[in-house]
């Protein structure tokens, strides 16, 4: 009789363990799918942000940048959303392209950190330029909307 009880107890423990493992796998799979959906949305925002420079259209930036956005520029200066938009409007460069690439995403519950490189090519004040950058962007989900609250960029030496 004790053998039957211990076998039943052993079987219950095995079933419980299998249930826990299956539950964790299902949860992990659904989180991975959700993370991919979030990454896809944030990646599109990154492309829209970069392409805004080519088209000189600030409408994407107005949506993407949070009201409390802070930008740490390539020269070490800081700019708010308003200052960033003012600088954007003053930019008279003609861009052939401005493309982000080599993305890395860190996804948390309501925060995404994006690391990437970007390349740009164009003409500024009659002189052609070609630059490579490393940047990070921090997006936070507020009221069901993802927006960038902080960004930083560093010029990568082209030589």
Rosetta constraint file for C-alpha pairs under 8 A:
AtomPair CA 1 CA 5 HARMONIC 6.43 0.50
AtomPair CA 2 CA 6 HARMONIC 6.01 0.50
AtomPair CA 3 CA 7 HARMONIC 6.03 0.50
AtomPair CA 4 CA 8 HARMONIC 6.10 0.50
AtomPair CA 5 CA 9 HARMONIC 6.02 0.50
AtomPair CA 6 CA 10 HARMONIC 5.90 0.50
AtomPair CA 7 CA 11 HARMONIC 6.05 0.50
AtomPair CA 8 CA 12 HARMONIC 6.16 0.50
AtomPair CA 9 CA 13 HARMONIC 6.24 0.50
AtomPair CA 10 CA 14 HARMONIC 6.26 0.50
AtomPair CA 11 CA 15 HARMONIC 6.13 0.50
AtomPair CA 12 CA 16 HARMONIC 6.03 0.50
AtomPair CA 13 CA 17 HARMONIC 6.08 0.50
AtomPair CA 14 CA 18 HARMONIC 6.11 0.50
AtomPair CA 15 CA 19 HARMONIC 6.02 0.50
AtomPair CA 16 CA 20 HARMONIC 6.18 0.50
AtomPair CA 17 CA 21 HARMONIC 6.18 0.50
AtomPair CA 18 CA 22 HARMONIC 6.06 0.50
AtomPair CA 19 CA 23 HARMONIC 5.99 0.50
AtomPair CA 20 CA 24 HARMONIC 6.12 0.50
AtomPair CA 21 CA 25 HARMONIC 6.18 0.50
AtomPair CA 22 CA 26 HARMONIC 6.12 0.50
AtomPair CA 23 CA 27 HARMONIC 6.06 0.50
AtomPair CA 24 CA 28 HARMONIC 5.94 0.50
AtomPair CA 25 CA 29 HARMONIC 5.98 0.50
AtomPair CA 26 CA 30 HARMONIC 6.14 0.50
AtomPair CA 27 CA 31 HARMONIC 6.09 0.50
AtomPair CA 28 CA 32 HARMONIC 6.02 0.50
AtomPair CA 29 CA 33 HARMONIC 6.22 0.50
AtomPair CA 30 CA 34 HARMONIC 6.10 0.50
AtomPair CA 31 CA 35 HARMONIC 5.91 0.50
AtomPair CA 32 CA 36 HARMONIC 6.18 0.50
AtomPair CA 33 CA 37 HARMONIC 6.33 0.50
AtomPair CA 34 CA 38 HARMONIC 6.24 0.50
AtomPair CA 35 CA 39 HARMONIC 5.96 0.50
AtomPair CA 35 CA 107 HARMONIC 6.68 0.50
AtomPair CA 36 CA 40 HARMONIC 6.00 0.50
AtomPair CA 37 CA 41 HARMONIC 6.35 0.50
AtomPair CA 38 CA 42 HARMONIC 6.16 0.50
AtomPair CA 39 CA 43 HARMONIC 5.86 0.50
AtomPair CA 39 CA 105 HARMONIC 7.05 0.50
AtomPair CA 39 CA 107 HARMONIC 7.85 0.50
AtomPair CA 40 CA 44 HARMONIC 6.24 0.50
AtomPair CA 41 CA 45 HARMONIC 6.43 0.50
AtomPair CA 42 CA 46 HARMONIC 6.29 0.50
AtomPair CA 42 CA 146 HARMONIC 7.76 0.50
AtomPair CA 43 CA 47 HARMONIC 6.36 0.50
AtomPair CA 44 CA 48 HARMONIC 6.11 0.50
AtomPair CA 45 CA 49 HARMONIC 6.00 0.50
AtomPair CA 45 CA 64 HARMONIC 6.85 0.50
AtomPair CA 46 CA 50 HARMONIC 6.27 0.50
AtomPair CA 46 CA 100 HARMONIC 7.11 0.50
AtomPair CA 47 CA 51 HARMONIC 5.98 0.50
AtomPair CA 47 CA 99 HARMONIC 6.95 0.50
AtomPair CA 47 CA 100 HARMONIC 6.55 0.50
AtomPair CA 48 CA 52 HARMONIC 6.05 0.50
AtomPair CA 48 CA 60 HARMONIC 6.35 0.50
AtomPair CA 49 CA 53 HARMONIC 7.42 0.50
AtomPair CA 49 CA 60 HARMONIC 6.21 0.50
AtomPair CA 49 CA 61 HARMONIC 6.07 0.50
AtomPair CA 49 CA 64 HARMONIC 7.49 0.50
AtomPair CA 50 CA 54 HARMONIC 7.50 0.50
AtomPair CA 50 CA 98 HARMONIC 5.56 0.50
AtomPair CA 50 CA 99 HARMONIC 6.04 0.50
AtomPair CA 50 CA 100 HARMONIC 6.89 0.50
AtomPair CA 51 CA 55 HARMONIC 6.47 0.50
AtomPair CA 51 CA 97 HARMONIC 7.55 0.50
AtomPair CA 51 CA 98 HARMONIC 6.08 0.50
AtomPair CA 51 CA 99 HARMONIC 7.13 0.50
AtomPair CA 52 CA 56 HARMONIC 5.49 0.50
AtomPair CA 52 CA 57 HARMONIC 5.18 0.50
AtomPair CA 52 CA 58 HARMONIC 6.24 0.50
AtomPair CA 52 CA 59 HARMONIC 8.00 0.50
AtomPair CA 52 CA 60 HARMONIC 6.65 0.50
AtomPair CA 52 CA 61 HARMONIC 7.45 0.50
AtomPair CA 53 CA 57 HARMONIC 6.99 0.50
AtomPair CA 53 CA 88 HARMONIC 7.74 0.50
AtomPair CA 53 CA 95 HARMONIC 7.02 0.50
AtomPair CA 53 CA 98 HARMONIC 6.98 0.50
AtomPair CA 54 CA 94 HARMONIC 7.02 0.50
AtomPair CA 54 CA 95 HARMONIC 5.00 0.50
AtomPair CA 54 CA 96 HARMONIC 6.82 0.50
AtomPair CA 54 CA 97 HARMONIC 6.17 0.50
AtomPair CA 54 CA 98 HARMONIC 6.56 0.50
AtomPair CA 56 CA 88 HARMONIC 7.81 0.50
AtomPair CA 56 CA 89 HARMONIC 7.56 0.50
AtomPair CA 58 CA 62 HARMONIC 6.31 0.50
AtomPair CA 58 CA 85 HARMONIC 7.16 0.50
AtomPair CA 58 CA 88 HARMONIC 7.42 0.50
AtomPair CA 58 CA 89 HARMONIC 7.69 0.50
AtomPair CA 59 CA 63 HARMONIC 6.65 0.50
AtomPair CA 60 CA 64 HARMONIC 6.06 0.50
AtomPair CA 61 CA 65 HARMONIC 5.71 0.50
AtomPair CA 61 CA 85 HARMONIC 7.59 0.50
AtomPair CA 62 CA 85 HARMONIC 7.85 0.50
AtomPair CA 63 CA 147 HARMONIC 7.44 0.50
AtomPair CA 64 CA 146 HARMONIC 7.57 0.50
AtomPair CA 64 CA 147 HARMONIC 5.06 0.50
AtomPair CA 64 CA 148 HARMONIC 5.99 0.50
AtomPair CA 65 CA 69 HARMONIC 5.95 0.50
AtomPair CA 65 CA 81 HARMONIC 6.55 0.50
AtomPair CA 65 CA 147 HARMONIC 5.52 0.50
AtomPair CA 65 CA 148 HARMONIC 4.91 0.50
AtomPair CA 65 CA 149 HARMONIC 6.49 0.50
AtomPair CA 66 CA 81 HARMONIC 7.19 0.50
AtomPair CA 66 CA 147 HARMONIC 5.29 0.50
AtomPair CA 66 CA 148 HARMONIC 5.60 0.50
AtomPair CA 66 CA 149 HARMONIC 5.40 0.50
AtomPair CA 67 CA 81 HARMONIC 6.19 0.50
AtomPair CA 67 CA 149 HARMONIC 7.87 0.50
AtomPair CA 68 CA 80 HARMONIC 7.02 0.50
AtomPair CA 68 CA 81 HARMONIC 6.83 0.50
AtomPair CA 68 CA 149 HARMONIC 6.24 0.50
AtomPair CA 69 CA 80 HARMONIC 5.62 0.50
AtomPair CA 69 CA 81 HARMONIC 5.20 0.50
AtomPair CA 69 CA 148 HARMONIC 6.59 0.50
AtomPair CA 69 CA 149 HARMONIC 4.23 0.50
AtomPair CA 69 CA 150 HARMONIC 5.43 0.50
AtomPair CA 69 CA 151 HARMONIC 7.97 0.50
AtomPair CA 70 CA 78 HARMONIC 6.63 0.50
AtomPair CA 70 CA 79 HARMONIC 5.62 0.50
AtomPair CA 70 CA 80 HARMONIC 4.78 0.50
AtomPair CA 70 CA 81 HARMONIC 6.51 0.50
AtomPair CA 70 CA 149 HARMONIC 6.28 0.50
AtomPair CA 70 CA 150 HARMONIC 4.86 0.50
AtomPair CA 70 CA 151 HARMONIC 6.54 0.50
AtomPair CA 71 CA 78 HARMONIC 5.45 0.50
AtomPair CA 71 CA 79 HARMONIC 5.02 0.50
AtomPair CA 71 CA 80 HARMONIC 6.36 0.50
AtomPair CA 71 CA 81 HARMONIC 7.71 0.50
AtomPair CA 71 CA 84 HARMONIC 7.40 0.50
AtomPair CA 71 CA 150 HARMONIC 5.74 0.50
AtomPair CA 71 CA 151 HARMONIC 4.83 0.50
AtomPair CA 71 CA 152 HARMONIC 5.76 0.50
AtomPair CA 72 CA 76 HARMONIC 6.06 0.50
AtomPair CA 72 CA 77 HARMONIC 5.79 0.50
AtomPair CA 72 CA 78 HARMONIC 4.72 0.50
AtomPair CA 72 CA 79 HARMONIC 6.71 0.50
AtomPair CA 72 CA 150 HARMONIC 7.80 0.50
AtomPair CA 72 CA 151 HARMONIC 6.08 0.50
AtomPair CA 72 CA 152 HARMONIC 4.47 0.50
AtomPair CA 72 CA 153 HARMONIC 6.59 0.50
AtomPair CA 73 CA 77 HARMONIC 5.25 0.50
AtomPair CA 73 CA 78 HARMONIC 6.12 0.50
AtomPair CA 73 CA 79 HARMONIC 7.59 0.50
AtomPair CA 73 CA 152 HARMONIC 5.91 0.50
AtomPair CA 73 CA 153 HARMONIC 5.65 0.50
AtomPair CA 73 CA 154 HARMONIC 7.37 0.50
AtomPair CA 74 CA 152 HARMONIC 7.47 0.50
AtomPair CA 74 CA 153 HARMONIC 5.24 0.50
AtomPair CA 74 CA 154 HARMONIC 4.83 0.50
AtomPair CA 74 CA 155 HARMONIC 6.04 0.50
AtomPair CA 75 CA 154 HARMONIC 7.97 0.50
AtomPair CA 79 CA 83 HARMONIC 5.37 0.50
AtomPair CA 79 CA 84 HARMONIC 5.75 0.50
AtomPair CA 80 CA 84 HARMONIC 5.97 0.50
AtomPair CA 81 CA 85 HARMONIC 6.16 0.50
AtomPair CA 82 CA 86 HARMONIC 6.19 0.50
AtomPair CA 83 CA 87 HARMONIC 6.09 0.50
AtomPair CA 84 CA 88 HARMONIC 6.06 0.50
AtomPair CA 85 CA 89 HARMONIC 6.23 0.50
AtomPair CA 86 CA 90 HARMONIC 6.38 0.50
AtomPair CA 87 CA 91 HARMONIC 6.31 0.50
AtomPair CA 92 CA 124 HARMONIC 6.95 0.50
AtomPair CA 92 CA 125 HARMONIC 7.93 0.50
AtomPair CA 93 CA 122 HARMONIC 6.84 0.50
AtomPair CA 93 CA 123 HARMONIC 5.66 0.50
AtomPair CA 93 CA 124 HARMONIC 4.53 0.50
AtomPair CA 93 CA 125 HARMONIC 7.18 0.50
AtomPair CA 94 CA 122 HARMONIC 5.39 0.50
AtomPair CA 94 CA 123 HARMONIC 5.19 0.50
AtomPair CA 94 CA 124 HARMONIC 6.53 0.50
AtomPair CA 95 CA 120 HARMONIC 7.13 0.50
AtomPair CA 95 CA 121 HARMONIC 5.82 0.50
AtomPair CA 95 CA 122 HARMONIC 4.11 0.50
AtomPair CA 95 CA 123 HARMONIC 6.48 0.50
AtomPair CA 96 CA 120 HARMONIC 7.43 0.50
AtomPair CA 96 CA 121 HARMONIC 5.42 0.50
AtomPair CA 96 CA 122 HARMONIC 4.91 0.50
AtomPair CA 97 CA 119 HARMONIC 7.71 0.50
AtomPair CA 97 CA 120 HARMONIC 5.39 0.50
AtomPair CA 97 CA 121 HARMONIC 5.53 0.50
AtomPair CA 97 CA 122 HARMONIC 6.99 0.50
AtomPair CA 98 CA 118 HARMONIC 7.01 0.50
AtomPair CA 98 CA 119 HARMONIC 5.68 0.50
AtomPair CA 98 CA 120 HARMONIC 4.18 0.50
AtomPair CA 98 CA 121 HARMONIC 6.68 0.50
AtomPair CA 99 CA 118 HARMONIC 5.35 0.50
AtomPair CA 99 CA 119 HARMONIC 5.40 0.50
AtomPair CA 99 CA 120 HARMONIC 6.39 0.50
AtomPair CA 100 CA 116 HARMONIC 6.60 0.50
AtomPair CA 100 CA 117 HARMONIC 5.74 0.50
AtomPair CA 100 CA 118 HARMONIC 4.05 0.50
AtomPair CA 100 CA 119 HARMONIC 6.53 0.50
AtomPair CA 101 CA 116 HARMONIC 5.98 0.50
AtomPair CA 101 CA 117 HARMONIC 5.39 0.50
AtomPair CA 101 CA 118 HARMONIC 5.73 0.50
AtomPair CA 102 CA 116 HARMONIC 5.34 0.50
AtomPair CA 102 CA 117 HARMONIC 5.78 0.50
AtomPair CA 103 CA 114 HARMONIC 6.90 0.50
AtomPair CA 103 CA 115 HARMONIC 5.75 0.50
AtomPair CA 103 CA 116 HARMONIC 4.44 0.50
AtomPair CA 103 CA 117 HARMONIC 7.08 0.50
AtomPair CA 104 CA 114 HARMONIC 5.83 0.50
AtomPair CA 104 CA 115 HARMONIC 5.07 0.50
AtomPair CA 104 CA 116 HARMONIC 6.26 0.50
AtomPair CA 105 CA 112 HARMONIC 6.77 0.50
AtomPair CA 105 CA 113 HARMONIC 5.81 0.50
AtomPair CA 105 CA 114 HARMONIC 4.81 0.50
AtomPair CA 105 CA 115 HARMONIC 6.49 0.50
AtomPair CA 106 CA 112 HARMONIC 5.58 0.50
AtomPair CA 106 CA 113 HARMONIC 5.08 0.50
AtomPair CA 106 CA 114 HARMONIC 6.58 0.50
AtomPair CA 107 CA 111 HARMONIC 6.24 0.50
AtomPair CA 107 CA 112 HARMONIC 4.61 0.50
AtomPair CA 107 CA 113 HARMONIC 6.65 0.50
AtomPair CA 108 CA 112 HARMONIC 5.98 0.50
AtomPair CA 110 CA 140 HARMONIC 5.60 0.50
AtomPair CA 110 CA 141 HARMONIC 5.02 0.50
AtomPair CA 110 CA 142 HARMONIC 7.73 0.50
AtomPair CA 111 CA 138 HARMONIC 7.08 0.50
AtomPair CA 111 CA 139 HARMONIC 5.61 0.50
AtomPair CA 111 CA 140 HARMONIC 4.51 0.50
AtomPair CA 111 CA 141 HARMONIC 6.35 0.50
AtomPair CA 112 CA 138 HARMONIC 5.86 0.50
AtomPair CA 112 CA 139 HARMONIC 5.09 0.50
AtomPair CA 112 CA 140 HARMONIC 6.50 0.50
AtomPair CA 113 CA 136 HARMONIC 6.99 0.50
AtomPair CA 113 CA 137 HARMONIC 5.82 0.50
AtomPair CA 113 CA 138 HARMONIC 4.62 0.50
AtomPair CA 113 CA 139 HARMONIC 6.34 0.50
AtomPair CA 114 CA 136 HARMONIC 5.37 0.50
AtomPair CA 114 CA 137 HARMONIC 5.09 0.50
AtomPair CA 114 CA 138 HARMONIC 6.35 0.50
AtomPair CA 114 CA 139 HARMONIC 7.96 0.50
AtomPair CA 115 CA 134 HARMONIC 7.51 0.50
AtomPair CA 115 CA 135 HARMONIC 5.84 0.50
AtomPair CA 115 CA 136 HARMONIC 4.50 0.50
AtomPair CA 115 CA 137 HARMONIC 6.71 0.50
AtomPair CA 116 CA 134 HARMONIC 5.90 0.50
AtomPair CA 116 CA 135 HARMONIC 5.54 0.50
AtomPair CA 116 CA 136 HARMONIC 6.46 0.50
AtomPair CA 117 CA 132 HARMONIC 7.06 0.50
AtomPair CA 117 CA 133 HARMONIC 5.40 0.50
AtomPair CA 117 CA 134 HARMONIC 4.41 0.50
AtomPair CA 117 CA 135 HARMONIC 6.07 0.50
AtomPair CA 118 CA 132 HARMONIC 5.72 0.50
AtomPair CA 118 CA 133 HARMONIC 5.17 0.50
AtomPair CA 118 CA 134 HARMONIC 6.53 0.50
AtomPair CA 118 CA 135 HARMONIC 7.72 0.50
AtomPair CA 119 CA 130 HARMONIC 7.36 0.50
AtomPair CA 119 CA 131 HARMONIC 5.68 0.50
AtomPair CA 119 CA 132 HARMONIC 4.55 0.50
AtomPair CA 119 CA 133 HARMONIC 6.38 0.50
AtomPair CA 120 CA 129 HARMONIC 7.96 0.50
AtomPair CA 120 CA 130 HARMONIC 5.66 0.50
AtomPair CA 120 CA 131 HARMONIC 5.38 0.50
AtomPair CA 120 CA 132 HARMONIC 6.65 0.50
AtomPair CA 121 CA 128 HARMONIC 7.48 0.50
AtomPair CA 121 CA 129 HARMONIC 5.62 0.50
AtomPair CA 121 CA 130 HARMONIC 4.33 0.50
AtomPair CA 121 CA 131 HARMONIC 6.53 0.50
AtomPair CA 122 CA 128 HARMONIC 5.59 0.50
AtomPair CA 122 CA 129 HARMONIC 5.46 0.50
AtomPair CA 122 CA 130 HARMONIC 6.64 0.50
AtomPair CA 123 CA 127 HARMONIC 5.29 0.50
AtomPair CA 123 CA 128 HARMONIC 4.18 0.50
AtomPair CA 123 CA 129 HARMONIC 5.86 0.50
AtomPair CA 124 CA 128 HARMONIC 6.24 0.50
AtomPair CA 124 CA 129 HARMONIC 7.07 0.50
AtomPair CA 131 CA 155 HARMONIC 7.29 0.50
AtomPair CA 131 CA 156 HARMONIC 7.49 0.50
AtomPair CA 131 CA 158 HARMONIC 6.86 0.50
AtomPair CA 132 CA 155 HARMONIC 6.11 0.50
AtomPair CA 132 CA 156 HARMONIC 5.30 0.50
AtomPair CA 132 CA 157 HARMONIC 7.33 0.50
AtomPair CA 132 CA 158 HARMONIC 6.78 0.50
AtomPair CA 133 CA 153 HARMONIC 6.50 0.50
AtomPair CA 133 CA 154 HARMONIC 5.51 0.50
AtomPair CA 133 CA 155 HARMONIC 4.54 0.50
AtomPair CA 133 CA 156 HARMONIC 5.13 0.50
AtomPair CA 134 CA 153 HARMONIC 5.75 0.50
AtomPair CA 134 CA 154 HARMONIC 5.28 0.50
AtomPair CA 134 CA 155 HARMONIC 6.51 0.50
AtomPair CA 134 CA 156 HARMONIC 6.61 0.50
AtomPair CA 135 CA 151 HARMONIC 7.21 0.50
AtomPair CA 135 CA 152 HARMONIC 5.47 0.50
AtomPair CA 135 CA 153 HARMONIC 4.19 0.50
AtomPair CA 135 CA 154 HARMONIC 6.22 0.50
AtomPair CA 136 CA 151 HARMONIC 5.61 0.50
AtomPair CA 136 CA 152 HARMONIC 5.39 0.50
AtomPair CA 136 CA 153 HARMONIC 6.60 0.50
AtomPair CA 137 CA 148 HARMONIC 6.59 0.50
AtomPair CA 137 CA 149 HARMONIC 7.75 0.50
AtomPair CA 137 CA 150 HARMONIC 5.79 0.50
AtomPair CA 137 CA 151 HARMONIC 4.30 0.50
AtomPair CA 137 CA 152 HARMONIC 6.57 0.50
AtomPair CA 138 CA 148 HARMONIC 5.54 0.50
AtomPair CA 138 CA 149 HARMONIC 5.87 0.50
AtomPair CA 138 CA 150 HARMONIC 5.24 0.50
AtomPair CA 138 CA 151 HARMONIC 6.31 0.50
AtomPair CA 139 CA 146 HARMONIC 6.16 0.50
AtomPair CA 139 CA 147 HARMONIC 5.20 0.50
AtomPair CA 139 CA 148 HARMONIC 4.13 0.50
AtomPair CA 139 CA 149 HARMONIC 5.86 0.50
AtomPair CA 139 CA 150 HARMONIC 7.39 0.50
AtomPair CA 140 CA 146 HARMONIC 5.55 0.50
AtomPair CA 140 CA 147 HARMONIC 5.66 0.50
AtomPair CA 140 CA 148 HARMONIC 6.36 0.50
AtomPair CA 140 CA 149 HARMONIC 6.76 0.50
AtomPair CA 141 CA 145 HARMONIC 5.22 0.50
AtomPair CA 141 CA 146 HARMONIC 4.27 0.50
AtomPair CA 141 CA 147 HARMONIC 6.47 0.50
AtomPair CA 142 CA 146 HARMONIC 6.42 0.50
AtomPair CA 142 CA 147 HARMONIC 7.68 0.50
